[in-house]
Amino acid sequence: MSTKRHVLLAGLFVLASSSLAAPVGGPERAVATAPALKSFAIDPAMPPSSDPFYSAPDSLDLYQAGAIVRSRPVNTSFATVTAASAQIFYRTTDALGNASATVTTLFAPKQPVSPPQIMMLMAPIDSASPDCQIAYALQNGSQSKATTLLPSVAADIVAGLSKGWYVSVPDHEGPKAAFISGVTAAYCGIDALRATLNFTEIIPDSQGYKAVYHGYSGGAAAASWSTQFLSSSYGQGLNVVGASFGGTPVSLLPTLDLLSNGSASFLATSALAGLGNQYPDLEEWYQANLNEAGKQAFQLARTQCAEGLGSLNDINVFSYFSNGAASLNDPVPQKYIQLEQLGAPLNTTQAPTSIDGVLPVPVFMYHSESDGTVAYAPVPAYVDSQCARGAALTFANTTGTAHSATYVAFEGDVYAFLQQAFDGTVQSTGCTRRQQGVENAVGSAGYIQNIGLAAWTLLASAGATSRRRSYGW
């Protein structure tokens, strides 16, 4: 990321920091003191693919899931609103059951609620390149090109910190940048929470903690998959009390269809390339079925962040295959298209651990019927299926708002729900459907109260409420 970009964000955080509120519940709630971390020099020109910090040791198999391999303090633009921050390199598992490792960036609030409340913030990384990880984008002086996602991530970090929550932001695509691989995101997300709890330098006493997952768009994919895997044997023992996700890619093919030929068709190319990064048999199939233009496009998607993929927009992504869209009817791609169906049961031939696909904790889900980036069409059937199978789900939809505008529109409702989850007052059984479901209008007193004045100041200063890009940020 450019120095200019960091200066801009730093200025916004200074402005927002003067508006930080006390943790929800007022001064009568007990707070713990977060320790300070010593400064740490990070080479800003060194991306994850070259940084030894990201290299897994040969002994990785000996580490337990969520165990910390190494950590380092990190300087970010959030220095005025956080007591401490660190990058934590932790052991996880990839979608094939192999030992893997990735990073989460952990932020401590200046006035942490006690017992700890932790928000697992799943950022819309949306890239098949390992150098577009959110941890790298967040560190000061970074040369990361992944800048479009930062305003939304920054607003969520500030909103969580202002409530006294710890905020943990994992590189949920894993070291291979397995964009849109739900199983990869689930394991990375679950083990990021374990690593967060294990990091006593920032959370010295996690007894009695509660955690939530939250994400939008590509981050919603990671949040939803992490949430549904909590009921598996892999996710046992974690005290997650709720989750929220919006603009969620419920089904892969409808979203590929929607993106193709559009102004954000690069996302479809990146998603397909990201799946190939995780699954060798799919990558082998790609190499046999991509034409030359397709091979070049996939290579570009694996080396550039969103800002460098403009040449992949307004393109029919299916034209990259030798037999066009019909190529994806072959058994190998069909296997992975079906695997990415959110809510579908998985057995141990499809993932390292089986799941029934039912959300095990209360969830707030939201989506615009006018979303031009992530398909709305399969969402109602997903909601119906979850409700029929016993999920505690509140679903809100709206019309007339584009993808990024929907994120902003529902932020007030999201943080009201997450606070209720922490407080134990959220609806824990049954389903609620809200047509035209925004309850706290953007900029209203309720909206600002729910996300905090600091986060609202940041959103307003960044012009987020008037952005016109059809995807992400």
N, C-alpha and C positions, 0 to 999 in steps of 0.2 A: 504494500500500500504506500502511496506517496506520502511524503512528509506534509505536504499541503493538506491532504485528507485528514491526517491525524491532528494537525493544528485546528482544523475546522471542528472535528469532533471534540477535541479537548476543550475548545471554547464553549461548545454547547454544554458539556458536562459541568464546567465551572458555573455556567448560568443556571443549570438545573440543580446543582448541589445546594444552592441557597434555599431551595424549596423542599429539601428532604424532610419528610414528616416522621414523627415517632412511630414505632411499630403499631400495627392495628391492635386495638384493645386498650391503648392509652398507657400512661406511666405506671399503672398498678400491675401490669404484666412484668414478670421477672425477665431480666435480660442478662446475658452472659457477656464477658469481655473477650473479644477476639484478639489473638496475639498478632503483633507486627512481624513481618518477615524482612530479612535483610535484602538489600538491593542485589540484583544479579545481572551480569552483563550478558546479553544475548546478541549474537551477530545478526543484525536486521537484514542483511543480504543473503542469509542462509535459509533457503526454503526447507520444508520437512524432508524432501527427498535427499537433501545433502547434510542435514543436521544430525549429528550422532545421537542427540537426545532421543530421536525417534527410532533408533535401531534396537531391535529386540535382541536380548542375549540368547546364546545357544541353549541356556538352561531354562528357557521360558516355560517348557512343559512342567517344570517343577513348581511353578507358581500356582496358587489357587486363583479361581476366577475372582476378579476384582482386587487382587493383591497389587500393591504399588511396586513397580520395578524401579522407578526413580522419579524425582520431582525437582522443580526449581521455581523460585519466586519469579514473577513476571511483572514487568511494568506495562500498564495499559492506560488508556485515556480515561479510565474510571477512577483514577487515584483520589479524586476529591470526594467520591461517594462510596468508597469501599475501604474497609480497615486493612485488608490484605488480599492478595490474589496469587495464585500459583498454577503452574501447568503440572499435571499429574499424568505420568506415563504408566498405564496399568495393563494387567493381563486380562484378556477376554478370549472369546472363541469365535471363529469365523463360521460362515454358513455351512461349511463342510465338516465342522467338528474339530478343526485344527486349532491349536493354541495360536493366539494372535495378540497384538498389543496396540493400543491407541492412546490418545491424550484427551483429558478433560481439563477445562480451565475453570477453576473454582474461585468464586468471589465471596468474601465475608462482608456482611453488613456492618456498619459502624455501631448499630445497636441491635445485636441479634436477639431474637425471641428465644426464650428457654422454656421447655426443651426445644432443640433445634427444629426449625421448619426449613425444608430444602426444596427448591424448585429445580427440577431437571429440565433445562431449557434446550430443546432440540432445534437447532438453527437450520434454515433452508440452505444447506451447503450446495446442493444442486450441481455437482461437478463430478466428472470421471477422472479428474487430475488430482493426484495426491498433494500437489502444492497449493490447492485451494481450500485447505482445511481451515475451519473457523478459528482454531487456536492460533494459527499463524497470522490470520487477518487481525486478530484482536491485540496482538502484542505491539507495543510502541516501536515505531521505526521500521515496521515490517514492509517488505517490498511486495507483499501480496497484491494480486490483481482482483481478489474477490471482494470488491467494494460495494456492489449493489445490495448485498444482504445486510450491511452494517446498521443502517438506521433502525430497521425493525428489531434486530437483535439488541441494539443498544437500548432501545426503549423498554424492552422486556427485562433486561438486566437491571436497569435503574428502577423499574417498577417493583421488581422483587426485592432489591436491596432496601428500598424505601419502606417496605413493610417489615423489615427485620429478618427476611428470609436469606439463607445461603442460596447462591445461584451457581449451578454447575452446568457447563456448556460443553458437551462431549463432541469429539470428532467421530460422529456416529457412522460414517461410511467406512471406517476402519482404514488400515494402512494402504489398502489397494484401491481406495476411492470407489467402493462398490455402490455407487449412486443407485437408488431405488431398490436395492436388495433389502427386503423387509426383514429377513432372518438376521442378516448382518447387523442392521440397525438395532434390532431387538437385543441381541447379545451385547453390543457396544453400549446401549442405553442402560441396560440392567447392571452391567458391571461398572459403569461409570458411577452409579449410585453407591455400589459397594466400595469403590475406590474413594469416593467422597467421604464416606463414613470412616474409612480407614485412615484418612489424612488428619491425624490429631494435631498437627501444627496449626490448622485453621479451625477444626472442630474438636476441641480437646475432650469433650464429653458428649457423645451422641445418644446417651440413654434417653429413651422416651421420644426420640425423633419422629417426625412425620415427613413424608415426601409426596410430591406431585410431579406429573409429567405435563409438559406444555410445548406445543409447536404449531406452526402454520405452514401450509404448502409442503415443500420437501421436508420441513421439520415436522409437519403433521404426520407424514408417512412414518418417520422415525418414532414419534411419540405414540402413535396408535399401535405400531408393531411391538414396541417395548411394553405397552400396557397389556396387550393380549397375551404376551408371553409370561406375564407375572404369575399366571395360574399353572404354568408348566413346572416340571421338576427343577428347571434351571432358575426360575424366578422365585423360588420359595424363600421365605424368611425375611422378606423386605416389607417394611411398613409403609406402603404406598396407599394413600387415602383418596386419591382422585386424579383425574387427568382431563385436559382440554386439548382439542385439536380442531383446526378448521382448514377449509380448502384442501381436503384430504384426498389423495389419489387412491380411491377404493379399488379401482380396477385399472390395469395398465393399458390395455388396448384402446378403450374409449378415449383415454387422455392422449395417447399417441395419435389417434385419428384427429382429435381436436387441435393438437399442436401442429400437425403436418400442414405445410403450405402457409403457415402463419408467421407473425412477427416474432414469435419465440420458439420456432421449430428447432432451434439449437438444443432446447431442453429434451426433446424426444431423442435426438442423436446422442446426447450425453447420457440419458437414462439407459438406452440400449447398450452403449459402450460400457457404462458402469456395471451392468449385469454381467457382461463378458469379463470384466476385471475379476469377478468373484468365481465364476463357473467355467472351468477349463473346457468342458465339452461344448458349451455355448460359444466360447471364443473360437474353438476349432471349426464349429459350424459357420460362424461369421466369415472366417478366412476362406472358406470354400464357397460361400454364397454372396459375399459382398462384391460389387463391381469395383473398378478402380476408384471412381469418385467416392464410393462408400468407404473404402479403406482409408482414403485420405481424410475424409470427414471424421471417421472414428479416431484416427491418429491425432487430428487437431483437437478433438474433444478431450483427449487424454493428456493434453499438454497445456491447455489454456483454460482459464476461468471464464465466466459468462461474458466479461467485458471483451474478450478476445475472440468471441465466436459469432460475431455479426455476419460473417460470410455464410454461416449455416442457417440463417433465417430465410423465410419465404421459400422454403424448399420442401418438396414432397419427400419425406424421409424414407418412404417405402421404395422410392426410385433408386435407393442405394443398393437394393438387392437384385440379383440376377433375374428373378421371376416376380419382381414387384411385391405388392402386398401379399400375394399368394404364397410367397416364400415363407412367411411366418406361420403358415399352416403345417409346415413340416414338424415332425415329432419333437425335435430338440427345442426349437423356440417355443412351441406350444407348451412344453413342460414348464418352462419358466414364466410364460405369460400366466398360466394357471396358478403357479406357485405364488405369484404376486397378488392374488385375489385376497384382499383384506377380509378377515372373518371366516375364511374357509378352514376347516380342520386340516391339520397336517400330521402325518405319521412319521416314524423315524426313518423311512426311506426318502423323505422329502426334506427333513431338517434333523439336526442332532437330537432334538427333543420334540415330542409330540405335543400338540395343543388342540383344544376343541374350538378355538377361534372366538370364544365368547369373552366379552370385556368383563374382567373380574372386580373392577372398582367403579364407583360412580364417575360418569364421563359427561362433559359438555362438548357437543360437536356442533359445528356451524358451517354453512356453505351458501354461496350465492347461486341462484339458478342461472344468473347471467355470467357466471365465471367463464372466461374465454381461455383459461390456461389449464385448469384441472377440471375434468368432466364432472358435471353434476348428475348426469343421467343415471349412473349406477348407485348413487348415494341413497335414494329412498328405499331401494330393495335391501341395501345393507342395514339401514336403520330398522326396517321391518323384521329382518332376520334376527338382529340383536335383541329386539324387544320380545320376539316370540320365544327366544331361548333364555330369557330371564335377565338380560343386562339392565343395569340401572343407568339409563341414558336420557339426557335432555338434548333434543335436537332442535336447532333454530335455523331457519333459512330466510333468505331475503331475495329480492329481485332488483335489477337495475344497477347493481354495484359490480365493478370489475374486480379482478382477483386481488390486487394489492389494496384496493379501497375497502374490501371486506375485512381484511386484517385489522385495519384502523377502526372500522365501524363496530367491531365486536370486542375490542380490547376492554372496554368497561365491563361488559358482561363476563368476560373471561376471568378477570381478577375478582369479581364478586363471587363467582363460582369457586375459584381456587381458595379464597379465604374461607368460604363456608366449608369446603372440604377439610381444611386445617382445623376449623373450629368444631367439626363434627356435626354441623347442622344441615349438610347437603342431603338432598333426597337420595336415599340409599337403596330403594327398591322401585321397580316400575319405570315406565317411560313417559316422557312429556314431549310433545311436538309443538313448537311455536312457529306459526306462520307469520311472516314479516316480523321476525323475532328479535330485533334489537330493542332492548329495554332501556339502555342508557345511551342516549344520543351523543354523538361525538361533540365534545366541548361542554356538555351539560354538567351541572354540579355533581350529579351521581357518577358520571363518567370520570371526572377529574378526581373525585374522592376515591374511586375504586382503583385507579392505576397510580394515584399519587400525583401531587403537583409537579414533582421533579420530572417524572416520565412525560407528563403532559407538556411541560415546558420544552422538553427535548423534542417531542413530536412536532409541536407547533413551530419551534425554531428551525427544524430541519425541513419544514414544508411538507411533511409526510402526508398531511391530510389532503393535499392537492396534487399528489403525484399522478402522472398519467400513464406510466409504463404498464403494460398489460400483464407483466409477470414480475414476481418477486419485488425487488426494490431497485 
